[in-house]
Amino acid sequence: MSYKSTFLRTSISIRNIISIHYFDYMSNFVFPGESHDFWELVCVDRGEIDAIADEHRVTLKKGSIIFHQPNEFHNVITNGRTSPSLVVIGFECNSPCMEAFRNQILTVQETEAALLAQIIIEARHAFQGRLDDPYQEELQRDQSSPVFGSEQLISNYLEELLIHLYRRNFANPLPVRARSFRHTALSRPNETYNRIIRYMEDHIDEQLTIEKICRNTLVGRSQLQKLFQEIHGCGVIEYFIQMKIDTAKQLIRDNQLNFTQISDRLGYTSIHYFSRQFKKITHMTPSEYASSIRLLSEKEGPL
């Protein structure tokens, strides 16, 4: 037999890393902002921040990730209430698919959080110094006890992270969870929409139907569905379920209630139904969601 080799094409290639940080910010941290000629990703591991990109500002919560494109002025602003934790990675990448990440706010899932954790682990192996110094401008290789392959694994894990995010958010039409940064900042929903949202927030502990929402917000069924399709790309009940799960996420982060209590508070008929719906939306169980990137990064096992 005459075998022939196949050249493996590369969709995303990263060879130069600028910075790898895990920051625990105080609630009153102030950063003057910056711009530079490389990409930077910011992922919220705990708490919430306001992210600035040029003149646009948006609030990011746990699990949110934003990419700052080269030469874009950006900043992080804490809200004075919570002390956030962030993963920040600066890197050079000229792959054409990076264009898709411009002006997008995405959400990391379990696999992606684990990849970020592995990057932090390998950075501790490969480089000297602290990962929480916001003013470090150059990574210093650790010449004393290098761990074989650490730098290559950083590159591999980061490329894999970007591939996962691209596949899930951009390979097909954008799902609801991928939001445009600029569209979010400029969007001005009308009063009817605001009234519906307030109603659903006030009844987050119920199992709402389209008929009930229409009756109590004085909106026709077709108008209601059209409104949410135009703004969110989904039906109103689908959006209400997402609101419930977002509330569940916040309650899990607050760490005041157990999963059964959270299920009861949000009006689920059983903890099992709550867990199934939570996993359907987030692709994680409530227990898996409760694990943070930091905790993952402190377990130096394989993915």
RORO-235415 format. One record per residue (C-alpha): y, z, x; residue in three letters. Coordinates in steps of 0.25 Angstrom, whole numbers, plus 5000, padded with zeros to 4 digits. Each point is the difference from the previous one (the first is absolute). Layout:
BEGIN
Y|Z|X|ALA
...
This chain:
BEGIN
5000|5000|5000|MET
5014|4997|5005|SER
5009|5012|4996|TYR
5015|4998|4999|LYS
5011|5010|5001|SER
5010|5003|4989|THR
5014|5004|5004|PHE
5005|5012|4992|LEU
5014|4997|4994|ARG
5010|5012|5000|THR
5008|5002|4988|SER
5008|5012|5006|ILE
5002|5003|5015|SER
5006|5012|5006|ILE
5001|5002|5015|ARG
5013|5008|5002|ASN
5002|5014|4994|ILE
5014|5006|5001|ILE
4998|5014|4993|SER
4990|5009|4993|ILE
5005|5012|4993|HIS
4996|5011|4991|TYR
5012|5008|4995|PHE
5001|5013|4993|ASP
5015|4999|4995|TYR
5008|5012|4995|MET
5005|4998|4986|SER
5014|4999|5006|ASN
4997|4990|5011|PHE
5011|4990|5003|VAL
4997|4987|5008|PHE
5012|4990|5003|PRO
4992|4988|4997|GLY
4996|4988|5010|GLU
4997|4986|5001|SER
4991|4993|5010|HIS
4993|4987|5003|ASP
4985|5004|4996|PHE
4993|5004|4987|TRP
4999|5015|4996|GLU
4991|5006|4989|LEU
5003|5013|4993|VAL
4990|5007|4992|CYS
5002|5013|4992|VAL
4989|5009|5003|ASP
5006|5012|4993|ARG
5012|5003|4991|GLY
5010|4989|4998|GLU
5012|4993|5006|ILE
5011|4990|4997|ASP
4998|4988|5009|ALA
5012|4991|5003|ILE
4998|4985|5004|ALA
5014|4993|5002|ASP
5008|5004|4988|GLU
4988|5003|4991|HIS
4995|5014|4997|ARG
4987|5005|4993|VAL
4992|5013|4999|THR
4986|5000|5006|LEU
4989|5010|4997|LYS
4987|5003|5006|LYS
4991|4988|5003|GLY
5012|4990|5000|SER
5002|4991|5011|ILE
5011|4991|5004|ILE
5002|4990|5011|PHE
5014|4998|5007|HIS
5001|4986|5005|GLN
5006|4997|5013|PRO
5015|5002|5001|ASN
5001|5007|4987|GLU
5008|5012|5000|PHE
4992|5012|4994|HIS
5000|5015|4999|ASN
4993|5012|4994|VAL
5007|5010|4991|ILE
4993|5013|4996|THR
5004|5005|4986|ASN
5003|5015|5004|GLY
4988|5005|4991|ARG
4987|4996|5007|THR
4996|4999|5015|SER
4994|4986|5001|PRO
4989|4996|5010|SER
5001|4985|5005|LEU
4991|4990|5008|VAL
5010|4991|5007|VAL
4994|4988|5009|ILE
5009|4990|5007|GLY
4993|4987|5004|PHE
5002|4985|5004|GLU
4993|4990|4991|CYS
5004|4985|4999|ASN
4988|4997|4990|SER
5006|4991|4988|PRO
4993|5009|4990|CYS
5010|5011|5004|MET
5010|4993|4991|GLU
4993|5006|4988|ALA
5003|5014|5004|PHE
5015|4998|4999|ARG
5007|5008|4989|ASN
4988|5006|4995|GLN
4996|5014|4997|ILE
4984|5002|5000|LEU
4990|5011|4998|THR
4990|5004|5010|VAL
4986|5003|4995|GLN
4988|5008|5006|GLU
4996|4989|5010|THR
5014|4997|5005|GLU
5003|5015|5001|ALA
4988|5002|5009|ALA
5005|4988|5009|LEU
5013|5007|5001|LEU
4993|5012|5004|ALA
4992|4993|5010|GLN
5012|4994|5007|ILE
5006|5014|5001|ILE
4987|5005|5007|ILE
5000|4988|5010|GLU
5014|5002|5003|ALA
4997|5014|5004|ARG
4989|4995|5009|HIS
5009|4989|5006|ALA
5014|5006|5002|PHE
5007|5012|5005|GLN
5010|5008|4993|GLY
5002|5004|4986|ARG
4999|4992|4987|LEU
5011|5007|4993|ASP
5012|4997|5010|ASP
5009|4990|4991|PRO
5008|4996|5013|TYR
4988|4996|5009|GLN
5003|4985|5004|GLU
4988|4997|5008|GLU
4985|5004|4999|LEU
4995|5005|5013|GLN
4985|4998|5004|ARG
4992|5012|5002|ASP
4994|4997|5014|GLN
4993|5013|5002|SER
4989|4999|4990|SER
5000|4986|4993|PRO
4990|4998|4989|VAL
4993|4987|5001|PHE
5005|4989|4990|GLY
5011|5009|4994|SER
5011|4990|5001|GLU
4992|4988|4995|GLN
4995|5009|4988|LEU
5015|5003|4996|ILE
5002|4985|5000|SER
4987|4997|4992|ASN
5003|5011|4990|TYR
5014|4996|4998|LEU
4996|4985|4997|GLU
4989|5005|4991|GLU
5010|5009|4992|LEU
5009|4988|4998|LEU
4989|4991|4996|ILE
4995|5010|4990|HIS
5014|5001|4994|LEU
5002|4985|5000|TYR
4987|4997|4993|ARG
5003|5011|4989|ARG
5014|4997|4998|ASN
5003|4985|5003|PHE
4987|4992|5001|ALA
5001|4999|4984|ASN
5012|5001|4991|PRO
5008|5014|5003|LEU
4993|5011|4992|PRO
5009|5011|4994|VAL
4999|5009|5012|ARG
5007|4991|5009|ALA
5015|5001|4997|ARG
5011|4992|5006|SER
5010|5009|5007|PHE
5012|4992|4997|ARG
4996|4997|4985|HIS
4998|5015|4998|THR
5014|5003|5006|ALA
5007|4990|4991|LEU
4992|5001|4987|SER
5007|5004|4988|ARG
4991|5002|4988|PRO
5006|5001|4987|ASN
5002|5012|4990|GLU
4988|4996|4992|THR
4991|5001|5013|TYR
5006|5013|5004|ASN
4997|5006|4986|ARG
4986|4996|5001|ILE
4998|5005|5014|ILE
5007|5014|4996|ARG
4990|5000|4988|TYR
4988|4998|5008|MET
5005|5010|5010|GLU
5002|5010|4989|ASP
4986|4998|4995|HIS
4992|4998|5013|ILE
4990|5011|4995|ASP
4996|4991|4989|GLU
4991|4988|4998|GLN
5010|4990|4995|LEU
4997|4987|4992|THR
5009|4987|4999|ILE
5002|5003|4985|GLU
5005|5015|5003|LYS
5009|4995|5011|ILE
5006|4989|4991|CYS
5001|5010|4988|ARG
5008|5011|5008|ASN
5009|4991|5008|THR
5003|4990|4989|LEU
4995|4988|5008|VAL
4992|4988|4995|GLY
4986|4998|5006|ARG
5003|4986|5006|SER
5013|5005|5005|GLN
4994|5012|5007|LEU
4989|4992|5007|GLN
5010|4989|5004|LYS
5009|5010|5006|LEU
4990|5007|5009|PHE
4994|4987|5004|GLN
5013|4995|5005|GLU
5004|5013|5007|ILE
4986|5005|5005|HIS
4991|4988|4998|GLY
4990|5008|4992|CYS
4999|5006|4986|GLY
5007|5013|4995|VAL
4986|5008|4999|ILE
4996|4995|5014|GLU
5014|5005|5005|TYR
4999|5013|4992|PHE
4986|5003|5007|ILE
5007|4997|5013|GLN
5010|5010|4997|MET
4989|5011|4997|LYS
4994|4997|5013|ILE
5013|5001|5007|ASP
5002|5013|4994|THR
4986|5005|5004|ALA
5003|4996|5014|LYS
5013|5008|5000|GLN
4992|5012|4994|LEU
4989|4999|5011|ILE
5011|5000|5010|ARG
5006|5012|4994|ASP
4987|5007|5002|ASN
5003|5010|4989|GLN
4989|4995|4990|LEU
4985|4996|5002|ASN
4995|4987|4995|PHE
4995|5005|4987|THR
5014|5007|4997|GLN
5007|4987|5004|ILE
4990|4992|4991|SER
5003|5009|4988|ASP
5015|5000|5003|ARG
5000|4985|4999|LEU
4992|4999|4987|GLY
4987|4995|5005|TYR
4988|5003|4992|THR
4992|5004|5012|SER
5001|5002|5015|ILE
4989|4988|5001|HIS
5009|4990|4993|TYR
5012|5005|5008|PHE
4993|4998|5013|SER
4995|4986|4996|ARG
5014|4995|4995|GLN
5006|5006|5013|PHE
4990|4993|5009|LYS
5002|4987|4992|LYS
5015|5000|5003|ILE
5000|5005|5014|THR
4986|4996|5005|HIS
4998|5015|5004|MET
4995|5012|4993|THR
5010|5012|4998|PRO
4993|5007|5012|SER
5001|4988|5009|GLU
5015|4999|4996|TYR
5003|5014|5004|ALA
4996|4997|5014|SER
5012|4996|5008|SER
5001|4991|5012|ILE
5003|5012|5009|ARG
4987|5007|4996|LEU
4993|4987|5002|LEU
5006|4998|5014|SER
4995|5014|5004|GLU
4986|4996|4998|LYS
4997|4992|5012|GLU
4988|4993|4994|GLY
4997|4985|4997|PRO
5006|4993|4988|LEU
